[in-house]
Every structure is written in C-alpha cells, then in structure tokens.
C-alpha cells in the first residue's frame, strides 16, 4: 500500500520536470540572472506616422536622463527612404532646449541611417526636439519629448474661479 502514494508523487514530480525542461532550455536567463539595462540598451520608440507624411520612418531613444545644463544624446534611426535624391532632416528645439551640433542631416536612399543629436536643457520641465523630414516634396513633423527634472507644465487659466449659491465651484471664461 505504501508503494502507490510514492509512485504518484514520483509521477507528479517527473511530469513537472518534463514540462519545465523546455523553459529552462530556451537560453533566456532567469530573472535572478538578468543584468540591469542601461539607457544604451533601452528599446527604441517608433514615432507615429500619418498617411500623407514623407514616408520615412523614425525610431528614437534618449541615451541619458536629461539634466539641466548637461548634454543628452538622442539616438535617431531613419528608414524607408525611397527617393533617388534621398531625404533631408532638419532639427529645431522648443524654448528652453538647445540642439548642439548640426541642425540638418541628409539621408541616402534605401539605407537605414543612424544619427545622434545632443540636446541641452536650460531649465526643468517638458520640452520637445522637433524633427522635420522631407522626401519627394512631402514633410513629416515629429516632436520628441524631453522631460528634464520633475517639473510638470502648468497651464495658465484664462478664467476666474467662482462659487455658486449651492457651493459648487465653477470657472467663468471670457467670451471671444
């Protein structure tokens, strides 16, 4: 009678070992063996495209945490250039952000092109690196967010806060 429960336990153990063997053999290290990822290993973000854009794809990532007064490398990867003349890229930045280096780039036809643009934040808050891509007369405009520090944008209210007789707060806005 004691053989049966032991054989059931052995079969259960054997089944669990057999089911977990493919998971251990996939070559992917377990969580405890995973290395911390730096910004250089961060995945690229694919910029949204519109139906009538230039046809050039853009992927990007920030290679450092933006800090006031320090350069932040923005890695850009372009693809999908089909015009024999290639495509052109122009960079501009919002107020409070400076692009260091060249603000233009030429993209060759049928090749994936990588470039790194360094931006310097002059203050904390959210600013944008604007990327304008032109190919065959069509243009794409993409804004890459650069969040420096923890400051959040503050919206200016154009109305006045008032209370109703019931105690409800409302904002009155001027008519335009």
Residue pairs with C-beta under 8 A, 6 or more apart in sequence:
39 61
39 62
39 63
39 64
39 65
40 63
42 61
42 62
42 63
43 61
44 59
44 60
44 61
44 75
44 77
45 59
45 60
45 61
46 57
46 58
46 59
47 57
47 58
47 59
47 60
47 131
47 142
47 144
48 142
49 57
49 140
50 140
52 138
53 133
53 138
53 139
53 140
54 87
54 133
54 134
54 135
54 136
54 138
54 139
54 140
55 80
55 81
55 82
55 135
55 136
55 138
56 78
56 79
56 80
56 81
56 87
56 107
56 133
56 135
56 140
57 78
57 79
57 80
58 76
58 77
58 78
58 131
58 133
58 140
58 142
59 76
59 77
59 79
60 74
60 75
60 76
60 77
60 144
61 74
61 75
62 72
62 73
62 74
62 75
62 146
63 72
63 73
63 74
63 75
63 116
64 70
64 71
64 72
64 73
65 72
66 72
66 119
66 121
66 146
66 147
66 148
66 149
67 121
67 148
67 149
68 121
68 122
68 123
68 124
68 148
68 149
69 120
69 121
69 122
70 120
70 121
71 100
71 118
71 119
71 120
72 118
72 119
72 120
72 121
72 146
73 116
73 117
73 118
74 116
74 117
74 118
74 119
74 129
74 144
74 146
75 114
75 115
75 116
76 114
76 115
76 116
76 117
76 131
77 112
77 113
77 114
78 87
78 89
78 107
78 112
78 113
78 114
78 115
78 133
79 112
79 113
81 87
81 107
81 108
81 109
81 110
81 111
81 113
81 135
82 109
82 110
82 135
82 136
83 109
83 135
83 136
84 109
85 109
86 106
86 107
86 108
86 109
86 135
87 106
87 107
87 133
87 134
87 135
88 104
88 105
88 106
88 107
88 133
88 134
88 135
89 104
89 105
89 106
89 107
89 115
89 131
89 132
89 133
89 134
90 103
90 104
90 105
90 131
90 132
90 134
91 99
91 103
91 104
91 105
91 117
91 129
91 130
91 131
91 132
92 99
92 103
92 130
92 132
93 99
93 119
93 127
93 128
93 129
93 130
94 127
94 128
94 130
95 127
96 121
96 122
96 123
96 125
96 127
97 119
97 120
97 121
97 122
97 127
97 128
97 129
97 146
98 119
98 120
98 122
99 117
99 118
99 119
99 129
100 118
100 119
100 120
101 117
101 118
105 113
105 115
107 113
107 133
107 135
117 129
119 129
119 146
121 127
121 146
121 148
123 148
123 151
124 148
124 149
124 150
124 151
125 147
125 148
125 149
125 151
125 152
125 153
126 145
126 146
126 147
126 148
126 151
126 152
126 153
127 145
127 146
127 148
128 143
128 144
128 145
128 146
129 143
129 144
129 146
130 141
130 142
130 143
130 144
131 140
131 141
131 142
131 143
131 144
132 139
132 140
132 141
132 142
133 139
133 140
133 142
134 140
157 171
158 173
158 174
159 171
159 172
159 173
159 174
160 171
160 172
161 169
161 170
161 171
162 169
162 170
162 171
162 172
163 169
163 170
164 170
